[in-house]
Amino acid sequence: MKKNFQSKKARHPTEIYKLIADIHNIRKKNLLRGYIAKPQITHHDAEIIRRENSPHGSMIAGALLKGPHGLLNEQAKKKTSNDLFTMTSFPPIDWRNEVCFTVGYINSMSEVAIEMLRVIKSLARLETMDSDSALRLLLDLSKKHGASNYLSYKLAYLRSARELSEESLSLVSEIEDEIGHRDSPGMLFSALENLSSKISLFVVAQRRISGLVAKVNGDFRKALSLSNFIPTPLDVEDVAGFLLRATESCLIDTIYSVVVIFNLSNELGAVQREFEQRLKSEFVKQLLEVTRFAAESEDGVVVTDCYRAQNQGSDASLDLYRISSAFLERPKFAAFRNKFDRVIGARLLAEIIDGKVNAISKKFDNCMSSNQFGQMAA
């Protein structure tokens, strides 16, 4: 993310001062008063603001830094792919405080957050929609809110699983213009290389790892192109990095990450409960409606004949594994993907997360035979 953020004291609305007044820790309160007097807030300042907070303090930090009047001034312009296809600016905090930081961000943007849930719901049954209708929804999203990893995956699915007409390709070009794809193609390409059956997932992973292993210091969530190989949290400890990756992106990616966690309640029950206790009740109600609506279409055929025809020798399980990453708002697909992320994903990035890979994947080796995994890796 960008390292410097404009923060002129004269422009701070009263909401900022009210948030700081609600901080219980006197030392932190005084620290924040000093920061808002500075002409610029750096990524290092933001990291310090995020550290050593109570859960309540982390919620305030989320609103203070990321909200509509936030010190990072992120709502001032529509984001492009270039803005988002970057390393995270600072390390994650512990998972519970990262949850609270995320909640503070979402609660401070409550009206727009519910609008984002409606967008996710409108595209939850993407495989049943005609291409032009779906692309027009994505174009509208790009015009209003710019780039997002969510949009990239939905667009990548349509490009990978459908034969697109000239009119559809024209809509694709419009979307790419809106998100600044030509200036920074890496974001959309990251989604495509994870979805497209034309591209070897294992070859791409090795290429990405060799280029980034020295830059991420063991934190695969730091780089979006690595994080996309494992689009669900590996375990509770991975939740913090998973959420930070989303909040450093944009609001719809943040909300989508929370939807994914709710869909993994069997694995991440404590995390879901933390969100339910702290998010605004209307947002939780609408989120649960999205997952209920999405669950009703679990049996939709998401792996199309067009997709299979592009690589006829591909394993059917690998096809579903890859395509499922574009449908994580659907509970069964989220659970399916997470089960295999803990085996395949952890091994794809073993060079980076080697300290965790054995502990994570050993428990789930029985979800596929060694022969099946060998076929997928071939």
C-alpha positions, -999 to 999 in steps of 0.1 A, spaced: 0 0 0 11 36 -4 34 47 24 22 83 29 -13 95 34 -26 131 34 -40 141 68 -45 179 72 -57 188 107 -79 217 95 -100 191 75 -107 167 103 -144 164 109 -158 161 144 -163 124 140 -125 119 142 -123 137 176 -153 118 189 -135 85 180 -104 96 198 -124 107 228 -138 72 231 -104 57 235 -100 45 271 -62 43 273 -49 78 281 -15 72 266 -30 60 233 -55 89 233 -26 114 236 -7 96 209 -36 98 185 -40 135 193 -4 140 182 -9 120 150 -39 141 138 -18 172 142 8 159 117 5 170 80 10 133 69 2 99 84 28 73 73 24 35 71 46 33 102 23 57 121 -7 35 111 11 4 123 17 21 157 -19 31 159 -29 -5 153 -6 -19 180 -13 -26 217 -50 -19 218 -79 -35 237 -105 -50 214 -125 -18 218 -95 2 209 -89 -19 178 -125 -12 167 -119 25 171 -85 22 152 -103 5 123 -128 34 121 -102 60 126 -79 48 99 -102 32 74 -136 49 79 -153 75 57 -133 103 74 -103 81 81 -68 93 86 -56 72 56 -79 92 34 -87 61 14 -123 71 5 -112 102 -14 -108 84 -47 -119 53 -66 -92 26 -63 -74 11 -93 -56 -22 -98 -24 -4 -93 -35 8 -58 -44 -27 -47 -18 -49 -63 8 -42 -37 23 -56 -5 5 -50 28 20 -20 46 24 -35 81 22 -69 98 -11 -83 112 -19 -81 149 -34 -110 169 -65 -125 153 -90 -111 178 -78 -76 175 -76 -79 137 -113 -90 138 -121 -59 159 -101 -36 136 -121 -51 106 -154 -46 125 -145 -9 132 -139 -4 95 -172 -21 84 -193 -5 112 -181 30 102 -192 24 66 -225 7 75 -246 20 46 -220 13 19 -212 -21 36 -248 -32 32 -248 -21 -4 -217 -43 -9 -236 -72 5 -263 -66 -20 -237 -67 -48 -223 -100 -35 -258 -114 -33 -266 -103 -69 -236 -123 -82 -238 -153 -59 -255 -174 -87 -232 -161 -114 -233 -194 -133 -270 -190 -139 -268 -155 -153 -262 -146 -190 -228 -132 -196 -239 -97 -206 -261 -92 -175 -233 -103 -152 -208 -81 -169 -230 -51 -167 -233 -56 -129 -195 -58 -127 -192 -27 -149 -215 -8 -125 -194 -20 -96 -162 -9 -112 -176 25 -121 -188 32 -85 -161 15 -65 -132 8 -87 -110 -23 -86 -113 -52 -61 -100 -87 -58 -137 -98 -56 -144 -82 -90 -112 -97 -105 -123 -132 -96 -159 -128 -109 -145 -114 -142 -119 -141 -144 -146 -167 -140 -166 -153 -169 -135 -151 -191 -124 -187 -182 -158 -205 -182 -177 -188 -210 -174 -183 -248 -178 -145 -248 -195 -126 -277 -180 -94 -292 -205 -74 -271 -194 -92 -240 -158 -86 -248 -166 -49 -253 -180 -49 -217 -149 -67 -204 -128 -39 -220 -149 -12 -203 -144 -29 -170 -107 -32 -175 -106 6 -183 -125 14 -152 -101 -5 -129 -69 6 -147 -61 -29 -158 -37 -19 -186 -16 2 -162 -14 -27 -137 -25 -60 -152 -11 -81 -123 -43 -81 -102 -66 -95 -128 -39 -119 -141 -36 -132 -105 -72 -142 -105 -70 -156 -141 -40 -178 -133 -58 -193 -103 -89 -200 -123 -80 -208 -159 -76 -244 -168 -52 -233 -196 -26 -224 -170 -8 -249 -148 -15 -238 -112 17 -255 -99 40 -239 -125 25 -205 -117 29 -210 -80 66 -219 -84 72 -188 -105 54 -165 -80 73 -180 -51 107 -177 -67 100 -140 -73 85 -131 -39 100 -155 -13 127 -130 -3 102 -101 -1 75 -115 21 96 -129 51 74 -160 55 41 -141 54 24 -153 22 -6 -130 29 17 -100 24 16 -104 -14 -18 -105 -31 -6 -129 -58 5 -154 -31 -25 -149 -9 -48 -157 -39 -34 -192 -40 -50 -198 -6 -82 -177 -7 -96 -191 26 -79 -190 61 -58 -221 68 -66 -219 105 -74 -195 133 -39 -181 134 -41 -173 96 -73 -153 102 -53 -122 111 -33 -121 79 -63 -131 59 -83 -101 72 -54 -77 70 -49 -86 33 -86 -78 28 -88 -45 47 -57 -33 30 -75 -38 -3 -110 -23 -2 -144 -25 15 -160 -52 -7 -129 -74 -3 -131 -69 34 -168 -78 35 -163 -108 13 -136 -121 37 -161 -119 65 -186 -138 44 -160 -165 39 -153 -168 76 -191 -171 83 -192 -199 58 -164 -217 77 -182 -216 111 -173 -253 118 -136 -245 115 -136 -209 127 -165 -207 151 -147 -185 177 -139 -160 149 -175 -159 137 -188 -154 172 -164 -125 177 -177 -109 145 -214 -115 155 -209 -99 189 -193 -67 174 -208 -60 140 -240 -40 137 -270 -63 140 -285 -51 106 -253 -59 88 -251 -94 104 -288 -100 94 -281 -90 58 -249 -111 57 -267 -142 69 -293 -136 42 -266 -135 16 -252 -169 27 -287 -183 29 -295 -172 -6 -261 -184 -19 -266 -218 -2 -299 -224 -21 -279 -226 -54 -252 -250 -42 -260 -275 -69 -254 -251 -98 -230 -263 -125 -200 -239 -121 -175 -260 -141 -188 -255 -177 -182 -275 -208 -163 -246 -222 -140 -246 -192 -133 -284 -194 -127 -282 -232 -97 -259 -226 -78 -287 -209 -95 -320 -215 -69 -340 -195 -75 -320 -164 -87 -337 -132 -124 -329 -124 -115 -324 -87 -88 -299 -97 -112 -280 -119 -137 -276 -91 -109 -267 -67 -99 -238 -89 -134 -226 -99 -146 -228 -63 -124 -198 -55 -148 -176 -74 -178 -187 -54 -167 -185 -17 -200 -168 -7 -215 -202 -11 -211 -223 21 -203 -257 4 -178 -242 -20 -161 -223 8 -159 -255 29 -147 -275 0 -120 -250 -10 -108 -246 26 -105 -284 31 -82 -286 1 -64 -253 7 -51 -270 39 -36 -297 17 -29 -284 -18 -26 -247 -9 -3 -253 20 19 -275 -2 19 -250 -31 34 -224 -8 54 -248 14 87 -230 6 72 -199 23 51 -214 51 72 -245 57 70 -241 95 32 -245 94 26 -268 64 32 -301 81 10 -292 111 -18 -279 89 -18 -305 61 -11 -337 81 -45 -336 97 -62 -334 63 -41 -359 43 -70 -383 46 -93 -361 25 -75 -373 -6 -53 -402 -15 -16 -397 -25 -26 -409 -60 -53 -382 -63 -29 -355 -52 -3 -368 -76 -28 -365 -105 -36 -329 -95 1 -319 -93 10 -335 -126 
